[in-house]
Amino acid sequence: MQFAAIIIGVLAVWRLTHLLQAEDGPWNLLFRLRRMAGAGFWGQLLDCFYCLSLWVSLPATLLLAESVREGVLLWLGLSGGAILLERMMARAVVYAEDPVNLGKEHDDAMLR
């Protein structure tokens, strides 16, 4: 298996998973798909990037793998690569202090 095929596979899995999980798509089609899926199994699957990446990486694995042993490792690797990309692309959470109470001690506040 070529290294370029693995990289392209990871990018394709990330793109499709991100499209299904986080984007509205043209004419809000994917938003409507997620809304129709509801709160059942399919709705929960479309809400979880980690879970969805496993299922999206399965067809990519079937296209790229040359043996069963390679397929199992590639399946998990493509999903893991997509998850790493998603975590790298996620926006950082900003922590802000309350400017009114900045520097004041509170008895009920947790120590940092």
Biopython code that builds the backbone (N, CA, C, O; Angstrom):
import numpy as np
from Bio.PDB.StructureBuilder import StructureBuilder

atoms = [
    (1, "MET", "N", (0.842, -1.177, 0.000)),
    (1, "MET", "CA", (0.000, 0.000, 0.000)),
    (1, "MET", "C", (0.886, 1.239, 0.000)),
    (1, "MET", "O", (1.900, 1.280, 0.697)),
    (2, "GLN", "N", (0.518, 2.218, -0.756)),
    (2, "GLN", "CA", (1.308, 3.433, -0.862)),
    (2, "GLN", "C", (0.916, 4.430, 0.224)),
    (2, "GLN", "O", (-0.240, 4.517, 0.639)),
    (3, "PHE", "N", (1.923, 5.175, 0.664)),
    (3, "PHE", "CA", (1.715, 6.179, 1.704)),
    (3, "PHE", "C", (0.720, 7.244, 1.241)),
    (3, "PHE", "O", (-0.107, 7.705, 2.028)),
    (4, "ALA", "N", (0.797, 7.631, -0.019)),
    (4, "ALA", "CA", (-0.109, 8.660, -0.552)),
    (4, "ALA", "C", (-1.565, 8.192, -0.472)),
    (4, "ALA", "O", (-2.456, 8.999, -0.209)),
    (5, "ALA", "N", (-1.811, 6.911, -0.696)),
    (5, "ALA", "CA", (-3.171, 6.380, -0.621)),
    (5, "ALA", "C", (-3.716, 6.469, 0.801)),
    (5, "ALA", "O", (-4.898, 6.745, 1.004)),
    (6, "ILE", "N", (-2.854, 6.236, 1.772)),
    (6, "ILE", "CA", (-3.281, 6.336, 3.167)),
    (6, "ILE", "C", (-3.625, 7.776, 3.519)),
    (6, "ILE", "O", (-4.649, 8.034, 4.153)),
    (7, "ILE", "N", (-2.776, 8.716, 3.110)),
    (7, "ILE", "CA", (-3.025, 10.134, 3.390)),
    (7, "ILE", "C", (-4.317, 10.591, 2.719)),
    (7, "ILE", "O", (-5.134, 11.272, 3.339)),
    (8, "ILE", "N", (-4.501, 10.222, 1.468)),
    (8, "ILE", "CA", (-5.725, 10.592, 0.762)),
    (8, "ILE", "C", (-6.941, 9.944, 1.420)),
    (8, "ILE", "O", (-7.999, 10.567, 1.508)),
    (9, "GLY", "N", (-6.803, 8.703, 1.883)),
    (9, "GLY", "CA", (-7.888, 8.030, 2.588)),
    (9, "GLY", "C", (-8.265, 8.736, 3.878)),
    (9, "GLY", "O", (-9.448, 8.912, 4.169)),
    (10, "VAL", "N", (-7.264, 9.144, 4.656)),
    (10, "VAL", "CA", (-7.530, 9.866, 5.905)),
    (10, "VAL", "C", (-8.246, 11.181, 5.611)),
    (10, "VAL", "O", (-9.218, 11.526, 6.283)),
    (11, "LEU", "N", (-7.767, 11.914, 4.607)),
    (11, "LEU", "CA", (-8.401, 13.188, 4.250)),
    (11, "LEU", "C", (-9.839, 12.996, 3.779)),
    (11, "LEU", "O", (-10.722, 13.780, 4.123)),
    (12, "ALA", "N", (-10.066, 11.948, 2.990)),
    (12, "ALA", "CA", (-11.418, 11.677, 2.497)),
    (12, "ALA", "C", (-12.352, 11.286, 3.636)),
    (12, "ALA", "O", (-13.499, 11.732, 3.682)),
    (13, "VAL", "N", (-11.866, 10.458, 4.553)),
    (13, "VAL", "CA", (-12.693, 10.051, 5.698)),
    (13, "VAL", "C", (-13.006, 11.266, 6.564)),
    (13, "VAL", "O", (-14.145, 11.438, 6.999)),
    (14, "TRP", "N", (-12.002, 12.113, 6.821)),
    (14, "TRP", "CA", (-12.246, 13.312, 7.633)),
    (14, "TRP", "C", (-13.267, 14.212, 6.951)),
    (14, "TRP", "O", (-14.188, 14.707, 7.600)),
    (15, "ARG", "N", (-13.111, 14.430, 5.643)),
    (15, "ARG", "CA", (-13.996, 15.352, 4.940)),
    (15, "ARG", "C", (-15.431, 14.874, 4.960)),
    (15, "ARG", "O", (-16.341, 15.649, 5.253)),
    (16, "LEU", "N", (-15.642, 13.618, 4.654)),
    (16, "LEU", "CA", (-17.000, 13.087, 4.610)),
    (16, "LEU", "C", (-17.613, 13.038, 6.009)),
    (16, "LEU", "O", (-18.788, 13.361, 6.184)),
    (17, "THR", "N", (-16.828, 12.638, 6.995)),
    (17, "THR", "CA", (-17.339, 12.586, 8.359)),
    (17, "THR", "C", (-17.694, 13.987, 8.851)),
    (17, "THR", "O", (-18.745, 14.184, 9.461)),
    (18, "HIS", "N", (-16.828, 14.951, 8.590)),
    (18, "HIS", "CA", (-17.101, 16.334, 9.004)),
    (18, "HIS", "C", (-18.337, 16.875, 8.289)),
    (18, "HIS", "O", (-19.152, 17.571, 8.894)),
    (19, "LEU", "N", (-18.475, 16.558, 7.015)),
    (19, "LEU", "CA", (-19.643, 16.996, 6.251)),
    (19, "LEU", "C", (-20.929, 16.455, 6.863)),
    (19, "LEU", "O", (-21.894, 17.196, 7.050)),
    (20, "LEU", "N", (-20.939, 15.172, 7.170)),
    (20, "LEU", "CA", (-22.153, 14.549, 7.717)),
    (20, "LEU", "C", (-22.448, 14.999, 9.145)),
    (20, "LEU", "O", (-23.611, 15.130, 9.525)),
    (21, "GLN", "N", (-21.410, 15.236, 9.933)),
    (21, "GLN", "CA", (-21.601, 15.511, 11.356)),
    (21, "GLN", "C", (-21.761, 16.993, 11.675)),
    (21, "GLN", "O", (-22.513, 17.335, 12.588)),
    (22, "ALA", "N", (-21.084, 17.880, 10.960)),
    (22, "ALA", "CA", (-21.013, 19.264, 11.420)),
    (22, "ALA", "C", (-21.491, 20.311, 10.424)),
    (22, "ALA", "O", (-21.658, 21.469, 10.808)),
    (23, "GLU", "N", (-21.714, 19.965, 9.186)),
    (23, "GLU", "CA", (-22.069, 20.965, 8.195)),
    (23, "GLU", "C", (-23.528, 20.822, 7.780)),
    (23, "GLU", "O", (-24.119, 19.748, 7.893)),
    (24, "ASP", "N", (-24.100, 21.928, 7.295)),
    (24, "ASP", "CA", (-25.494, 21.918, 6.863)),
    (24, "ASP", "C", (-25.654, 21.454, 5.428)),
    (24, "ASP", "O", (-26.706, 20.938, 5.053)),
    (25, "GLY", "N", (-24.611, 21.636, 4.617)),
    (25, "GLY", "CA", (-24.657, 21.201, 3.235)),
    (25, "GLY", "C", (-25.465, 22.146, 2.356)),
    (25, "GLY", "O", (-26.084, 23.089, 2.848)),
    (26, "PRO", "N", (-25.455, 21.888, 1.067)),
    (26, "PRO", "CA", (-26.222, 22.745, 0.164)),
    (26, "PRO", "C", (-27.720, 22.588, 0.419)),
    (26, "PRO", "O", (-28.224, 21.482, 0.614)),
    (27, "TRP", "N", (-28.404, 23.707, 0.413)),
    (27, "TRP", "CA", (-29.846, 23.757, 0.660)),
    (27, "TRP", "C", (-30.238, 23.118, 1.991)),
    (27, "TRP", "O", (-31.364, 22.645, 2.144)),
    (28, "ASN", "N", (-29.317, 23.103, 2.951)),
    (28, "ASN", "CA", (-29.558, 22.525, 4.286)),
    (28, "ASN", "C", (-29.946, 21.044, 4.224)),
    (28, "ASN", "O", (-30.661, 20.559, 5.102)),
    (29, "LEU", "N", (-29.491, 20.332, 3.213)),
    (29, "LEU", "CA", (-29.849, 18.913, 3.080)),
    (29, "LEU", "C", (-29.323, 18.077, 4.240)),
    (29, "LEU", "O", (-30.046, 17.235, 4.774)),
    (30, "LEU", "N", (-28.075, 18.300, 4.634)),
    (30, "LEU", "CA", (-27.505, 17.493, 5.714)),
    (30, "LEU", "C", (-28.091, 17.876, 7.067)),
    (30, "LEU", "O", (-28.225, 17.032, 7.953)),
    (31, "PHE", "N", (-28.434, 19.133, 7.220)),
    (31, "PHE", "CA", (-29.123, 19.559, 8.448)),
    (31, "PHE", "C", (-30.460, 18.840, 8.558)),
    (31, "PHE", "O", (-30.821, 18.346, 9.626)),
    (32, "ARG", "N", (-31.199, 18.782, 7.442)),
    (32, "ARG", "CA", (-32.493, 18.090, 7.452)),
    (32, "ARG", "C", (-32.332, 16.593, 7.673)),
    (32, "ARG", "O", (-33.160, 15.964, 8.330)),
    (33, "LEU", "N", (-31.258, 16.022, 7.120)),
    (33, "LEU", "CA", (-30.985, 14.596, 7.332)),
    (33, "LEU", "C", (-30.753, 14.311, 8.816)),
    (33, "LEU", "O", (-31.298, 13.351, 9.361)),
    (34, "ARG", "N", (-29.945, 15.145, 9.464)),
    (34, "ARG", "CA", (-29.701, 14.947, 10.905)),
    (34, "ARG", "C", (-30.971, 15.145, 11.714)),
    (34, "ARG", "O", (-31.200, 14.434, 12.692)),
    (35, "ARG", "N", (-31.798, 16.105, 11.317)),
    (35, "ARG", "CA", (-33.050, 16.340, 12.038)),
    (35, "ARG", "C", (-34.007, 15.167, 11.858)),
    (35, "ARG", "O", (-34.685, 14.773, 12.806)),
    (36, "MET", "N", (-34.069, 14.603, 10.648)),
    (36, "MET", "CA", (-34.934, 13.441, 10.405)),
    (36, "MET", "C", (-34.438, 12.214, 11.169)),
    (36, "MET", "O", (-35.235, 11.362, 11.563)),
    (37, "ALA", "N", (-33.125, 12.125, 11.377)),
    (37, "ALA", "CA", (-32.565, 10.974, 12.099)),
    (37, "ALA", "C", (-33.025, 10.972, 13.547)),
    (37, "ALA", "O", (-33.107, 9.914, 14.170)),
    (38, "GLY", "N", (-33.326, 12.143, 14.088)),
    (38, "GLY", "CA", (-33.869, 12.240, 15.440)),
    (38, "GLY", "C", (-32.871, 11.876, 16.513)),
    (38, "GLY", "O", (-31.666, 12.078, 16.359)),
    (39, "ALA", "N", (-33.389, 11.334, 17.608)),
    (39, "ALA", "CA", (-32.568, 11.022, 18.773)),
    (39, "ALA", "C", (-32.270, 9.529, 18.884)),
    (39, "ALA", "O", (-31.708, 9.087, 19.886)),
    (40, "GLY", "N", (-32.635, 8.755, 17.882)),
    (40, "GLY", "CA", (-32.385, 7.318, 17.910)),
    (40, "GLY", "C", (-30.942, 6.986, 17.560)),
    (40, "GLY", "O", (-30.050, 7.826, 17.676)),
    (41, "PHE", "N", (-30.730, 5.753, 17.133)),
    (41, "PHE", "CA", (-29.387, 5.286, 16.800)),
    (41, "PHE", "C", (-28.741, 6.143, 15.726)),
    (41, "PHE", "O", (-27.595, 6.567, 15.878)),
    (42, "TRP", "N", (-29.465, 6.404, 14.633)),
    (42, "TRP", "CA", (-28.896, 7.164, 13.510)),
    (42, "TRP", "C", (-28.619, 8.607, 13.909)),
    (42, "TRP", "O", (-27.612, 9.181, 13.495)),
    (43, "GLY", "N", (-29.489, 9.189, 14.696)),
    (43, "GLY", "CA", (-29.267, 10.559, 15.156)),
    (43, "GLY", "C", (-28.050, 10.667, 16.047)),
    (43, "GLY", "O", (-27.262, 11.604, 15.918)),
    (44, "GLN", "N", (-27.890, 9.710, 16.953)),
    (44, "GLN", "CA", (-26.709, 9.706, 17.824)),
    (44, "GLN", "C", (-25.443, 9.449, 17.026)),
    (44, "GLN", "O", (-24.391, 10.011, 17.332)),
    (45, "LEU", "N", (-25.532, 8.608, 16.009)),
    (45, "LEU", "CA", (-24.371, 8.331, 15.165)),
    (45, "LEU", "C", (-23.932, 9.592, 14.418)),
    (45, "LEU", "O", (-22.738, 9.872, 14.318)),
    (46, "LEU", "N", (-24.881, 10.339, 13.903)),
    (46, "LEU", "CA", (-24.557, 11.557, 13.162)),
    (46, "LEU", "C", (-24.092, 12.688, 14.078)),
    (46, "LEU", "O", (-23.500, 13.657, 13.601)),
    (47, "ASP", "N", (-24.344, 12.585, 15.359)),
    (47, "ASP", "CA", (-23.897, 13.604, 16.312)),
    (47, "ASP", "C", (-22.478, 13.364, 16.807)),
    (47, "ASP", "O", (-21.833, 14.298, 17.284)),
    (48, "CYS", "N", (-21.979, 12.148, 16.707)),
    (48, "CYS", "CA", (-20.675, 11.791, 17.277)),
    (48, "CYS", "C", (-19.639, 11.619, 16.168)),
    (48, "CYS", "O", (-19.717, 10.672, 15.386)),
    (49, "PHE", "N", (-18.665, 12.535, 16.100)),
    (49, "PHE", "CA", (-17.641, 12.456, 15.065)),
    (49, "PHE", "C", (-16.851, 11.163, 15.191)),
    (49, "PHE", "O", (-16.551, 10.520, 14.185)),
    (50, "TYR", "N", (-16.514, 10.776, 16.412)),
    (50, "TYR", "CA", (-15.699, 9.577, 16.630)),
    (50, "TYR", "C", (-16.409, 8.322, 16.129)),
    (50, "TYR", "O", (-15.804, 7.498, 15.442)),
    (51, "CYS", "N", (-17.672, 8.177, 16.465)),
    (51, "CYS", "CA", (-18.443, 7.007, 16.037)),
    (51, "CYS", "C", (-18.643, 7.005, 14.521)),
    (51, "CYS", "O", (-18.489, 5.978, 13.860)),
    (52, "LEU", "N", (-18.986, 8.164, 13.994)),
    (52, "LEU", "CA", (-19.263, 8.268, 12.567)),
    (52, "LEU", "C", (-18.016, 8.004, 11.731)),
    (52, "LEU", "O", (-18.108, 7.442, 10.640)),
    (53, "SER", "N", (-16.846, 8.408, 12.238)),
    (53, "SER", "CA", (-15.619, 8.191, 11.472)),
    (53, "SER", "C", (-15.312, 6.699, 11.310)),
    (53, "SER", "O", (-14.727, 6.296, 10.304)),
    (54, "LEU", "N", (-15.694, 5.890, 12.275)),
    (54, "LEU", "CA", (-15.517, 4.436, 12.132)),
    (54, "LEU", "C", (-16.348, 3.888, 10.976)),
    (54, "LEU", "O", (-15.873, 3.055, 10.204)),
    (55, "TRP", "N", (-17.582, 4.356, 10.859)),
    (55, "TRP", "CA", (-18.454, 3.850, 9.811)),
    (55, "TRP", "C", (-18.077, 4.421, 8.448)),
    (55, "TRP", "O", (-18.195, 3.728, 7.438)),
    (56, "VAL", "N", (-17.630, 5.665, 8.406)),
    (56, "VAL", "CA", (-17.231, 6.261, 7.132)),
    (56, "VAL", "C", (-15.932, 5.632, 6.629)),
    (56, "VAL", "O", (-15.736, 5.484, 5.423)),
    (57, "SER", "N", (-15.053, 5.267, 7.551)),
    (57, "SER", "CA", (-13.772, 4.690, 7.138)),
    (57, "SER", "C", (-13.909, 3.241, 6.641)),
    (57, "SER", "O", (-13.002, 2.731, 5.983)),
    (58, "LEU", "N", (-15.005, 2.590, 6.940)),
    (58, "LEU", "CA", (-15.188, 1.198, 6.515)),
    (58, "LEU", "C", (-15.202, 1.034, 4.989)),
    (58, "LEU", "O", (-14.471, 0.185, 4.479)),
    (59, "PRO", "N", (-16.000, 1.806, 4.236)),
    (59, "PRO", "CA", (-15.937, 1.642, 2.780)),
    (59, "PRO", "C", (-14.578, 2.046, 2.192)),
    (59, "PRO", "O", (-14.118, 1.447, 1.219)),
    (60, "ALA", "N", (-13.947, 3.049, 2.776)),
    (60, "ALA", "CA", (-12.612, 3.438, 2.300)),
    (60, "ALA", "C", (-11.623, 2.301, 2.517)),
    (60, "ALA", "O", (-10.753, 2.063, 1.681)),
    (61, "THR", "N", (-11.755, 1.611, 3.622)),
    (61, "THR", "CA", (-10.889, 0.466, 3.914)),
    (61, "THR", "C", (-11.113, -0.651, 2.906)),
    (61, "THR", "O", (-10.156, -1.266, 2.436)),
    (62, "LEU", "N", (-12.360, -0.914, 2.575)),
    (62, "LEU", "CA", (-12.665, -1.968, 1.605)),
    (62, "LEU", "C", (-12.075, -1.649, 0.234)),
    (62, "LEU", "O", (-11.717, -2.557, -0.516)),
    (63, "LEU", "N", (-11.972, -0.364, -0.093)),
    (63, "LEU", "CA", (-11.378, 0.028, -1.368)),
    (63, "LEU", "C", (-9.851, -0.067, -1.355)),
    (63, "LEU", "O", (-9.243, -0.383, -2.378)),
    (64, "LEU", "N", (-9.230, 0.204, -0.212)),
    (64, "LEU", "CA", (-7.774, 0.327, -0.154)),
    (64, "LEU", "C", (-7.039, -0.923, 0.327)),
    (64, "LEU", "O", (-5.901, -1.157, -0.080)),
    (65, "ALA", "N", (-7.666, -1.726, 1.182)),
    (65, "ALA", "CA", (-6.967, -2.846, 1.809)),
    (65, "ALA", "C", (-6.745, -3.994, 0.826)),
    (65, "ALA", "O", (-7.582, -4.280, -0.030)),
    (66, "GLU", "N", (-5.598, -4.636, 0.980)),
    (66, "GLU", "CA", (-5.254, -5.766, 0.119)),
    (66, "GLU", "C", (-5.412, -7.108, 0.827)),
    (66, "GLU", "O", (-5.424, -8.153, 0.175)),
    (67, "SER", "N", (-5.533, -7.091, 2.157)),
    (67, "SER", "CA", (-5.747, -8.320, 2.922)),
    (67, "SER", "C", (-6.620, -7.999, 4.125)),
    (67, "SER", "O", (-6.835, -6.833, 4.455)),
    (68, "VAL", "N", (-7.119, -9.043, 4.778)),
    (68, "VAL", "CA", (-7.978, -8.844, 5.944)),
    (68, "VAL", "C", (-7.188, -8.218, 7.087)),
    (68, "VAL", "O", (-7.672, -7.292, 7.737)),
    (69, "ARG", "N", (-5.998, -8.704, 7.333)),
    (69, "ARG", "CA", (-5.156, -8.168, 8.410)),
    (69, "ARG", "C", (-4.860, -6.683, 8.174)),
    (69, "ARG", "O", (-4.968, -5.865, 9.088)),
    (70, "GLU", "N", (-4.491, -6.355, 6.951)),
    (70, "GLU", "CA", (-4.229, -4.960, 6.599)),
    (70, "GLU", "C", (-5.510, -4.134, 6.709)),
    (70, "GLU", "O", (-5.466, -2.968, 7.102)),
    (71, "GLY", "N", (-6.637, -4.728, 6.367)),
    (71, "GLY", "CA", (-7.916, -4.037, 6.418)),
    (71, "GLY", "C", (-8.308, -3.611, 7.816)),
    (71, "GLY", "O", (-8.778, -2.491, 8.021)),
    (72, "VAL", "N", (-8.116, -4.499, 8.782)),
    (72, "VAL", "CA", (-8.467, -4.160, 10.171)),
    (72, "VAL", "C", (-7.619, -2.992, 10.660)),
    (72, "VAL", "O", (-8.136, -2.049, 11.259)),
    (73, "LEU", "N", (-6.317, -3.058, 10.403)),
    (73, "LEU", "CA", (-5.431, -1.971, 10.835)),
    (73, "LEU", "C", (-5.734, -0.679, 10.083)),
    (73, "LEU", "O", (-5.716, 0.403, 10.669)),
    (74, "LEU", "N", (-6.008, -0.791, 8.803)),
    (74, "LEU", "CA", (-6.307, 0.393, 8.002)),
    (74, "LEU", "C", (-7.619, 1.028, 8.430)),
    (74, "LEU", "O", (-7.730, 2.253, 8.474)),
    (75, "TRP", "N", (-8.612, 0.208, 8.744)),
    (75, "TRP", "CA", (-9.911, 0.703, 9.192)),
    (75, "TRP", "C", (-9.750, 1.585, 10.427)),
    (75, "TRP", "O", (-10.258, 2.706, 10.476)),
    (76, "LEU", "N", (-9.035, 1.061, 11.423)),
    (76, "LEU", "CA", (-8.820, 1.835, 12.642)),
    (76, "LEU", "C", (-7.898, 3.025, 12.393)),
    (76, "LEU", "O", (-8.079, 4.088, 12.988)),
    (77, "GLY", "N", (-6.913, 2.850, 11.519)),
    (77, "GLY", "CA", (-5.981, 3.930, 11.221)),
    (77, "GLY", "C", (-6.635, 5.088, 10.486)),
    (77, "GLY", "O", (-6.355, 6.247, 10.792)),
    (78, "LEU", "N", (-7.497, 4.798, 9.526)),
    (78, "LEU", "CA", (-8.187, 5.870, 8.811)),
    (78, "LEU", "C", (-9.109, 6.641, 9.748)),
    (78, "LEU", "O", (-9.173, 7.869, 9.690)),
    (79, "SER", "N", (-9.819, 5.925, 10.605)),
    (79, "SER", "CA", (-10.677, 6.583, 11.583)),
    (79, "SER", "C", (-9.845, 7.414, 12.560)),
    (79, "SER", "O", (-10.190, 8.558, 12.858)),
    (80, "GLY", "N", (-8.762, 6.843, 13.051)),
    (80, "GLY", "CA", (-7.893, 7.565, 13.986)),
    (80, "GLY", "C", (-7.268, 8.796, 13.359)),
    (80, "GLY", "O", (-7.160, 9.837, 14.007)),
    (81, "GLY", "N", (-6.855, 8.687, 12.107)),
    (81, "GLY", "CA", (-6.290, 9.844, 11.413)),
    (81, "GLY", "C", (-7.320, 10.948, 11.239)),
    (81, "GLY", "O", (-7.003, 12.127, 11.398)),
    (82, "ALA", "N", (-8.545, 10.574, 10.915)),
    (82, "ALA", "CA", (-9.611, 11.567, 10.774)),
    (82, "ALA", "C", (-9.911, 12.238, 12.114)),
    (82, "ALA", "O", (-10.168, 13.440, 12.166)),
    (83, "ILE", "N", (-9.878, 11.468, 13.185)),
    (83, "ILE", "CA", (-10.118, 12.027, 14.518)),
    (83, "ILE", "C", (-9.003, 12.993, 14.900)),
    (83, "ILE", "O", (-9.267, 14.055, 15.464)),
    (84, "LEU", "N", (-7.760, 12.631, 14.597)),
    (84, "LEU", "CA", (-6.647, 13.545, 14.877)),
    (84, "LEU", "C", (-6.790, 14.847, 14.095)),
    (84, "LEU", "O", (-6.558, 15.928, 14.637)),
    (85, "LEU", "N", (-7.169, 14.747, 12.829)),
    (85, "LEU", "CA", (-7.395, 15.961, 12.037)),
    (85, "LEU", "C", (-8.507, 16.814, 12.633)),
    (85, "LEU", "O", (-8.386, 18.037, 12.709)),
    (86, "GLU", "N", (-9.574, 16.177, 13.050)),
    (86, "GLU", "CA", (-10.700, 16.911, 13.637)),
    (86, "GLU", "C", (-10.271, 17.631, 14.915)),
    (86, "GLU", "O", (-10.656, 18.777, 15.144)),
    (87, "ARG", "N", (-9.486, 16.967, 15.734)),
    (87, "ARG", "CA", (-9.027, 17.583, 16.979)),
    (87, "ARG", "C", (-8.063, 18.730, 16.702)),
    (87, "ARG", "O", (-8.052, 19.718, 17.436)),
    (88, "MET", "N", (-7.255, 18.609, 15.652)),
    (88, "MET", "CA", (-6.332, 19.694, 15.306)),
    (88, "MET", "C", (-7.082, 20.893, 14.732)),
    (88, "MET", "O", (-6.658, 22.035, 14.907)),
    (89, "MET", "N", (-8.186, 20.636, 14.054)),
    (89, "MET", "CA", (-8.940, 21.717, 13.417)),
    (89, "MET", "C", (-9.962, 22.355, 14.356)),
    (89, "MET", "O", (-10.504, 23.414, 14.041)),
    (90, "ALA", "N", (-10.230, 21.736, 15.490)),
    (90, "ALA", "CA", (-11.228, 22.267, 16.418)),
    (90, "ALA", "C", (-10.737, 23.588, 16.992)),
    (90, "ALA", "O", (-9.548, 23.781, 17.243)),
    (91, "ARG", "N", (-11.667, 24.466, 17.183)),
    (91, "ARG", "CA", (-11.337, 25.767, 17.757)),
    (91, "ARG", "C", (-11.058, 25.609, 19.239)),
    (91, "ARG", "O", (-11.701, 24.822, 19.934)),
    (92, "ALA", "N", (-10.088, 26.372, 19.705)),
    (92, "ALA", "CA", (-9.720, 26.318, 21.117)),
    (92, "ALA", "C", (-10.817, 26.968, 21.965)),
    (92, "ALA", "O", (-11.432, 27.954, 21.558)),
    (93, "VAL", "N", (-11.044, 26.409, 23.128)),
    (93, "VAL", "CA", (-12.003, 26.971, 24.063)),
    (93, "VAL", "C", (-11.315, 28.102, 24.807)),
    (93, "VAL", "O", (-10.232, 27.928, 25.365)),
    (94, "VAL", "N", (-11.948, 29.244, 24.808)),
    (94, "VAL", "CA", (-11.373, 30.415, 25.456)),
    (94, "VAL", "C", (-11.954, 30.525, 26.856)),
    (94, "VAL", "O", (-13.169, 30.473, 27.045)),
    (95, "TYR", "N", (-11.074, 30.675, 27.829)),
    (95, "TYR", "CA", (-11.501, 30.851, 29.209)),
    (95, "TYR", "C", (-11.378, 32.321, 29.544)),
    (95, "TYR", "O", (-10.319, 32.919, 29.353)),
    (96, "ALA", "N", (-12.439, 32.902, 30.038)),
    (96, "ALA", "CA", (-12.423, 34.321, 30.367)),
    (96, "ALA", "C", (-12.787, 34.513, 31.832)),
    (96, "ALA", "O", (-13.722, 33.893, 32.339)),
    (97, "GLU", "N", (-12.053, 35.362, 32.489)),
    (97, "GLU", "CA", (-12.363, 35.728, 33.865)),
    (97, "GLU", "C", (-13.520, 36.719, 33.873)),
    (97, "GLU", "O", (-13.716, 37.464, 32.913)),
    (98, "ASP", "N", (-14.263, 36.723, 34.935)),
    (98, "ASP", "CA", (-15.313, 37.708, 35.112)),
    (98, "ASP", "C", (-14.643, 39.040, 35.440)),
    (98, "ASP", "O", (-14.026, 39.152, 36.500)),
    (99, "PRO", "N", (-14.735, 40.061, 34.573)),
    (99, "PRO", "CA", (-14.007, 41.308, 34.814)),
    (99, "PRO", "C", (-14.485, 42.057, 36.048)),
    (99, "PRO", "O", (-13.725, 42.843, 36.614)),
    (100, "VAL", "N", (-15.715, 41.839, 36.478)),
    (100, "VAL", "CA", (-16.241, 42.525, 37.663)),
    (100, "VAL", "C", (-15.580, 41.994, 38.925)),
    (100, "VAL", "O", (-15.259, 42.764, 39.830)),
    (101, "ASN", "N", (-15.374, 40.692, 38.992)),
    (101, "ASN", "CA", (-14.833, 40.068, 40.193)),
    (101, "ASN", "C", (-13.362, 39.693, 40.056)),
    (101, "ASN", "O", (-12.859, 38.880, 40.831)),
    (102, "LEU", "N", (-12.678, 40.267, 39.096)),
    (102, "LEU", "CA", (-11.288, 39.946, 38.854)),
    (102, "LEU", "C", (-10.428, 40.332, 40.051)),
    (102, "LEU", "O", (-10.449, 41.484, 40.485)),
    (103, "GLY", "N", (-9.694, 39.402, 40.573)),
    (103, "GLY", "CA", (-8.787, 39.663, 41.690)),
    (103, "GLY", "C", (-9.426, 39.551, 43.055)),
    (103, "GLY", "O", (-8.713, 39.601, 44.057)),
    (104, "LYS", "N", (-10.729, 39.402, 43.141)),
    (104, "LYS", "CA", (-11.407, 39.286, 44.440)),
    (104, "LYS", "C", (-11.438, 37.817, 44.852)),
    (104, "LYS", "O", (-11.604, 36.930, 44.016)),
    (105, "GLU", "N", (-11.280, 37.579, 46.121)),
    (105, "GLU", "CA", (-11.332, 36.222, 46.661)),
    (105, "GLU", "C", (-12.774, 35.855, 46.989)),
    (105, "GLU", "O", (-13.551, 36.688, 47.457)),
    (106, "HIS", "N", (-13.111, 34.620, 46.739)),
    (106, "HIS", "CA", (-14.442, 34.108, 47.064)),
    (106, "HIS", "C", (-14.267, 32.837, 47.873)),
    (106, "HIS", "O", (-13.441, 31.986, 47.542)),
    (107, "ASP", "N", (-15.052, 32.713, 48.939)),
    (107, "ASP", "CA", (-14.966, 31.519, 49.768)),
    (107, "ASP", "C", (-15.494, 30.283, 49.056)),
    (107, "ASP", "O", (-15.057, 29.168, 49.341)),
    (108, "ASP", "N", (-16.432, 30.471, 48.131)),
    (108, "ASP", "CA", (-17.021, 29.327, 47.460)),
    (108, "ASP", "C", (-16.340, 28.996, 46.122)),
    (108, "ASP", "O", (-16.795, 28.110, 45.399)),
    (109, "ALA", "N", (-15.279, 29.690, 45.802)),
    (109, "ALA", "CA", (-14.604, 29.457, 44.529)),
    (109, "ALA", "C", (-13.599, 28.309, 44.663)),
    (109, "ALA", "O", (-12.981, 28.127, 45.711)),
    (110, "MET", "N", (-13.453, 27.552, 43.597)),
    (110, "MET", "CA", (-12.492, 26.466, 43.591)),
    (110, "MET", "C", (-11.104, 27.040, 43.348)),
    (110, "MET", "O", (-10.918, 27.921, 42.508)),
    (111, "LEU", "N", (-10.129, 26.524, 44.102)),
    (111, "LEU", "CA", (-8.752, 26.993, 43.930)),
    (111, "LEU", "C", (-8.182, 26.444, 42.632)),
    (111, "LEU", "O", (-8.449, 25.302, 42.258)),
    (112, "ARG", "N", (-7.384, 27.280, 41.941)),
    (112, "ARG", "CA", (-6.767, 26.847, 40.695)),
    (112, "ARG", "C", (-5.307, 26.647, 40.884)),
    (112, "ARG", "O", (-4.607, 26.279, 39.941)),
]
sb = StructureBuilder()
sb.init_structure("model")
sb.init_model(0)
sb.init_chain("A")
sb.init_seg("    ")
for serial, (resi, resn, name, xyz) in enumerate(atoms, 1):
    if name == "N":
        sb.init_residue(resn, " ", resi, " ")
    sb.init_atom(name, np.array(xyz, "f"), 0.0, 1.0, " ", f" {name:<3s}", serial, name[0])
structure = sb.get_structure()
